[in-house]
Amino acid sequence: MSLENAPDEIKLAVDLIQLLEENQVPVATVLAALEIVRRDYQQKQAVEHQA
């Protein structure tokens, strides 16, 4: 499967991985930041479902 035909979440994941690797962000920092992002977006999703 080529990336151009991949689902949007795959494209975003690839872009994020590239950005993090290019900037040599430590793995522990990446994982901690992703957990914060995950919680934030879960809260946003919950609010959207209530509306």
HELIX and SHEET records of a PDB file:
HELIX    1   1 LEU A    3  ASN A    5  5                                   3    
HELIX    2   2 ASP A    8  GLU A   22  1                                  15    
HELIX    3   3 VAL A   27  GLN A   50  1                                  24    
END                                                                             
